[in-house]
Amino acid sequence: MSQEIVLILARASDGTIGNDGAMPWHIPADLKRFKALTLGENEGAKPMIMGRKTFESLPGLLPGRRHIVLTRDRDWQAEGAEIAHDVDAALALAGQGEVAVIGGAEIYALFMPLAHRIELTEVHGHYNGDTTIPHPGHMWVETAREDHPAVDGKPAYAFVTLRRAL
Ligand SMILES: NC(=O)c1ccc[n+]([C@@H]2O[C@H](COP(=O)([O-])OP(=O)(O)OC[C@H]3O[C@@H](n4cnc5c(N)ncnc54)[C@H](OP(=O)(O)O)[C@@H]3O)[C@@H](O)[C@H]2O)c1
């Protein structure tokens, strides 16, 4: 079996992915999708790789999933976190099969060149956040799209699957 690296990310039209340590929107369907993608349906939960800041922004440990946390701090530890100090160590901890890379910006930048697939939520709004990432770019082809209109004060959004162009 080989390793499939999947970036799961929600990005606004202006590149915002976060502000003040949190996501600046609340889209319940996106949280539900994140849960489905990381827990897996039939094939089981995916190990999750994340940055130390994203780990600390979580409301708590996400049930049923492994939390592999990248930090440069050799003394850092947290209950439920498996610690890695570089990309190779994080991927080795994750093992074979699908690996979910769940942010934030620093960690997406590290794994983007290695990723096989991106599960992108396009949030159709401008948030002027303090944490942004560039659009994945033309190295990627869209293989699925599900558009959702704005309702109940929530922004319009789209669930998009991108695969690396050959
Ligand atoms: N929209 C989304 O889909 C999404 C997803 C996740 C997060 N977010 C948002 O993104 C923001 C956090 O992103 P961020 O970029 O500030 O932080 P981050 O990527 O979550 O974490 C950064 C930390 O990762 C560690 N790190 C980075 N590069 C490393 C390397 N090469 N080797 C070892 N460790 C390394 C460092 O930890 P130490 O400082 O401990 O050394 C660094 O401070 C928050 O606002 C969060 O809400 C959004």
The ligand as an SDF file (V2000), in Angstrom:
LIG
                    3D

 48 52  0  0  0  0  0  0  0  0999 V2000
   -9.6150   27.2670    6.8940 N   0  0  0  0  0  0  0  0  0  0  0  0
   -9.0230   26.1220    7.1780 C   0  0  0  0  0  0  0  0  0  0  0  0
   -9.2540   25.1030    6.5160 O   0  0  0  0  0  0  0  0  0  0  0  0
   -8.0610   26.0630    8.3330 C   0  0  0  0  0  0  0  0  0  0  0  0
   -7.5160   24.8360    8.7220 C   0  0  0  0  0  0  0  0  0  0  0  0
   -6.6140   24.8130    9.7800 C   0  0  0  0  0  0  0  0  0  0  0  0
   -6.2770   25.9970   10.4230 C   0  0  0  0  0  0  0  0  0  0  0  0
   -6.8320   27.1630   10.0230 N   0  0  0  0  0  0  0  0  0  0  0  0
   -6.4640   28.4300   10.6650 C   0  0  0  0  0  0  0  0  0  0  0  0
   -5.0920   28.6710   10.4020 O   0  0  0  0  0  0  0  0  0  0  0  0
   -4.5350   29.4210   11.5010 C   0  0  0  0  0  0  0  0  0  0  0  0
   -3.3010   28.7010   12.0050 C   0  0  0  0  0  0  0  0  0  0  0  0
   -2.3620   28.5880   10.9380 O   0  0  0  0  0  0  0  0  0  0  0  0
   -0.8130   28.9890   11.1210 P   0  0  0  0  0  0  0  0  0  0  0  0
   -0.1780   28.9500    9.7740 O   0  0  0  0  0  0  0  0  0  0  0  0
   -0.7590   30.2390   11.9180 O   0  0  0  0  0  0  0  0  0  0  0  0
   -0.2740   27.8270   12.0860 O   0  0  0  0  0  0  0  0  0  0  0  0
   -0.1410   26.2260   11.8880 P   0  0  0  0  0  0  0  0  0  0  0  0
    0.2970   25.9210   10.4920 O   0  0  0  0  0  0  0  0  0  0  0  0
   -1.3510   25.5650   12.4180 O   0  0  0  0  0  0  0  0  0  0  0  0
    1.0160   25.8980   12.9320 O   0  0  0  0  0  0  0  0  0  0  0  0
    2.2760   26.5430   12.8150 C   0  0  0  0  0  0  0  0  0  0  0  0
    3.2580   25.8540   13.7310 C   0  0  0  0  0  0  0  0  0  0  0  0
    3.6240   24.5920   13.1710 O   0  0  0  0  0  0  0  0  0  0  0  0
    4.9560   24.3000   13.5220 C   0  0  0  0  0  0  0  0  0  0  0  0
    5.7540   24.1770   12.3120 N   0  0  0  0  0  0  0  0  0  0  0  0
    5.6680   24.9090   11.1630 C   0  0  0  0  0  0  0  0  0  0  0  0
    6.5880   24.5060   10.2680 N   0  0  0  0  0  0  0  0  0  0  0  0
    7.2760   23.4920   10.8550 C   0  0  0  0  0  0  0  0  0  0  0  0
    8.3650   22.6840   10.4350 C   0  0  0  0  0  0  0  0  0  0  0  0
    8.9280   22.8340    9.2220 N   0  0  0  0  0  0  0  0  0  0  0  0
    8.8210   21.7510   11.2870 N   0  0  0  0  0  0  0  0  0  0  0  0
    8.2710   21.5890   12.5060 C   0  0  0  0  0  0  0  0  0  0  0  0
    7.2330   22.3310   12.9720 N   0  0  0  0  0  0  0  0  0  0  0  0
    6.7530   23.2860   12.1550 C   0  0  0  0  0  0  0  0  0  0  0  0
    5.4550   25.4590   14.3980 C   0  0  0  0  0  0  0  0  0  0  0  0
    5.1280   25.1040   15.7340 O   0  0  0  0  0  0  0  0  0  0  0  0
    5.9960   25.6720   17.0060 P   0  0  0  0  0  0  0  0  0  0  0  0
    5.7510   27.1500   17.0280 O   0  0  0  0  0  0  0  0  0  0  0  0
    5.4080   24.9400   18.1690 O   0  0  0  0  0  0  0  0  0  0  0  0
    7.4280   25.2950   16.7300 O   0  0  0  0  0  0  0  0  0  0  0  0
    4.5710   26.5880   13.9170 C   0  0  0  0  0  0  0  0  0  0  0  0
    4.4350   27.6550   14.8520 O   0  0  0  0  0  0  0  0  0  0  0  0
   -5.6400   29.5670   12.5210 C   0  0  0  0  0  0  0  0  0  0  0  0
   -6.2820   30.8210   12.3260 O   0  0  0  0  0  0  0  0  0  0  0  0
   -6.5940   28.4350   12.1740 C   0  0  0  0  0  0  0  0  0  0  0  0
   -7.9280   28.7050   12.5770 O   0  0  0  0  0  0  0  0  0  0  0  0
   -7.7140   27.2180    9.0010 C   0  0  0  0  0  0  0  0  0  0  0  0
  1  2  1  0
  2  3  2  0
  2  4  1  0
  4  5  1  0
  4 48  2  0
  5  6  2  0
  6  7  1  0
  7  8  2  0
  8  9  1  0
  8 48  1  0
  9 10  1  0
  9 46  1  0
 10 11  1  0
 11 12  1  0
 11 44  1  0
 12 13  1  0
 13 14  1  0
 14 15  2  0
 14 16  1  0
 14 17  1  0
 17 18  1  0
 18 19  2  0
 18 20  1  0
 18 21  1  0
 21 22  1  0
 22 23  1  0
 23 24  1  0
 23 42  1  0
 24 25  1  0
 25 26  1  0
 25 36  1  0
 26 27  1  0
 26 35  1  0
 27 28  2  0
 28 29  1  0
 29 30  1  0
 29 35  2  0
 30 31  1  0
 30 32  2  0
 32 33  1  0
 33 34  2  0
 34 35  1  0
 36 37  1  0
 36 42  1  0
 37 38  1  0
 38 39  2  0
 38 40  1  0
 38 41  1  0
 42 43  1  0
 44 45  1  0
 44 46  1  0
 46 47  1  0
M  CHG  2   8   1  16  -1
M  END
$$$$
